[in-house]
Amino acid sequence: ITSMQRSARCLRSKHSPRLVYEAPQQWPQHLKQRFVSLGGPGGGPCPVAQEFLRVAPRASLRQTLLHRALCCMPLDDFDVNAWLDIYPLHILSQDQLAKLFETAAISTPLHRVLDVGAGNGSVTAQLQPFCRSIVVSETSSGMAKQLRQRGYEAWHEDIVQSAAQRAAGQEAFTMVSILNVLDRCASPRSLLNAAHTLLSGDGGEGGGGGGGEPAWLLLATPLPFRGAYFGWRTY
């Protein structure tokens, strides 16, 4: 069954966790003040997300059974998703990103951005208008191929393993985005450390290549945090 079907069922199920669009009352006041609501008018679901759920393609029974069978073999789950093209993704719209950046006083366009675990690039496409330059990374060869076909500079590698070497080669980023990746990787802390290495560039605090420009981590993960690691790769 596809993730989009699971999402739709989750929205309909009375037993599913409640989706939160406002700061929980039990949060400390200083956290409430930093909370940015990304829901729709009146504190409800985002209309863009609702439209995505409505129009996203559903996997046929044949695709679902084939997906299940392939994932039982020693294959990368995300390669299987790429081959069958049955994993539509949506996290943030351009309007929501603009609201986040404005609230955090992040100047755009960002000089250079790395999107980690970019999948097929549909989420990256929402981030791209805010960037002068964007690089994507994927450990899935199938996803990396799709990203290159869409015109992205794609690193087919595990940045947990390559970050130090990349930083030594003067690779540095104004922003690293890790969107719904942390909860499905084998070593979340190592992935965050790798992101910090690439933000820091030469080890300084300025990031973005040491030019004094602030560096940012854009992180999204479902809460409560429950890891769901697939396969032998880091993410």
N, C-alpha and C positions, 0 to 999 in steps of 0.2 A: 504494500500500500504506500502511496506517495506521501511525502511530508505535508503536501498541501491538503490531501484528504484528511490526514491526522489533525491538521490545524483546524479544518472546518468542523470536524467532529468535536474537537476540544472546545470550540466556541459554542457548540450546541449543547454540550453535556453539562447537566446541573452539578455533576460531581467534579468537574474540572476546576483547577485553581482560578480564582477570580483575577481578571486582568485589571491592572491598576493604572489609572491615568492621572491621579493626583498623589501628592506626597502623603504617605500613611500617617495617621494621627500620632502613632507611637514614636515617630522619628524625633530626634532632638531638633530644636528650633533652628540651629545653624545649618543642619542638613535640609530642612524644609525650605529655607531661604535659597538654597542652591538648586532645588528641584525645578526642572523645566518640563512642563506638561506638553506632550506631543500628541495628545488626543484631538478629537474633533471638537466642534462647537458644543458647549454645554458639558464638557468633560467626558464625552463618549468616545467610541472608537474613531480612529482616523479614517476619513472617507476614502483616501487613496488606498489604504490597506484593505478596506472592505471591498473596493472595486477590484483589487488584485485577487482577492479570494473568489469573487464572482466570475472573473474571466479567465483565471489561470487554468490551463488545460489539465484534465484528469487523465491518469493512466488507465489504459484499457485493462481488462482482466488478463489478456495475453501478456501485456507488458509487465504487469504486476507479478505474474507467476515467473516470467523469465528473469525479472530483477531478483526475485527471491532465490531462484535456483543459482544464478550467477554469484550472488553474495554468499552462498554456501561453499563456493569454491575458493581456492587460495588466490583470490583476486582483490584488488583494492576497491572498496565499496564506492569510492568517489570516481574511479575509472568507469565502473559500471553505470553510475549515474550519468556520466558524460556520454557513454556509448548509446544509452537508451534515451537520453535527453528528456527525462521525466522528473526533473527536480527543480521546478520553478522557485525562485527566491525573491523575497521582499523584506527589507528591514527598515529603511528610512527613505523618505521622499526628498527631493531637492528642497522643498519648502521647509521640511523639518530640519534638514542639515543647516539651512540658512538661519533658522531660528536658534539652533544650538551655537553656531559660530558667532552670531550677533550677541547672544547672552554672555558668551565666554570672551568677548572682545577679540576674537580671532580674525585677523586681517586676511582677506582673500583678494586675488588668487594666491594659494599657498605655493611656495617655490617648488617643492618636490615632495611627493607623497608615495608611500609604500602601502599597498593594500594586501594584507597577509591572508592567505586562504581565500582567494578571490572567486573561486568556483568558476562559473561560466561567464562572469563579468557583468551580470545584470545589476548587482548592487554597486559595483565599481562605477557603472555608468551614471549613477545618481551623484557620486562624489566627484567625478571628473570635471564638471563645469567650474568647480571651486579650485582647480589645480592648474598651475602652469605646466607641470610635468607629473606623470603618475606611472609608477612601476607596480606590477602585480607579482605575487609569488604563489606557487602551488606545488605540492608534492605529487599530485595526481597528474600523470602524463596526459590523460584524456582531457582534463580541464585545462592544462597548460596549452594544449593544442588549440582548444576552442578560443582561449584568450588571445593567442597569437593571430588566429584567423579574424578576430575582431579588431586587430591592430594594436594591441597592447604590447609593451615590452614586458615579457613574462620570464620570471626566474623559475625554472623547474627544479626546485631544491627545497630542502628543509632549512629555514633560516636559523633554527636552533644550532645547526651544525655549521652554517656558513657565515653567520653574522660577524664574527671576529675577523675573518678573512676579508669580508666585504668592507668593514670599517677600516681595516688596515690599507685597503685600496682606495681610501678617500670616499667611499660611498656614505652619504649622510642624508637624512630626510628631515624636512620641516614637520611632517606628521607621519606616524605609522597608524594605520587603522587595522583593528582586529575585531571583526564584526561577526558574532555568533561562531567563533572558532575556538575560543578558550575552553568551552565546556565539552568539546569533542576532540581534545588533543591529549596525548599521553603525559605531557609534562608542562602544565600551564605556567608554572613559575619560570621554567627555562625559556618558554616562549616570551614571557614578559621581559626577562633579562635580555633576550636577543633583540627585542624591540628597543629597549633602552640603549643598547650598544649602538644601534643604527641611528637613533635619535641623537646620541651624544657625539657621533662622528669621531673626532680625534680625542674624545675623552673630556671635552669641555662641557660646561653647563649650558651653553647657548644653543647647541644643536644646529641642524640645518646647514652643516658645513662650517660651523665656527664663525659665521658672519654676524653674530649677535642677535639673530632672529630667534624668537622663542620657538621651542619645539613642543609638539603636542602628541599625546596618545589618544586616539579615538577608539574607545572600547565599548562593545555591546555584548552582553551575555544574559541568558535567561536567569531569573532569580525565582525561587531559591536555586543555588548552583547545584546541578547534578551532572557529573561527568558522564559522557556517553562516547567512549573512545572506540573508533572503528579501525580495525586492521592494525598493521604493524608500524604505520607511519606516525610522526609526531602530530600532524594535523591533516 
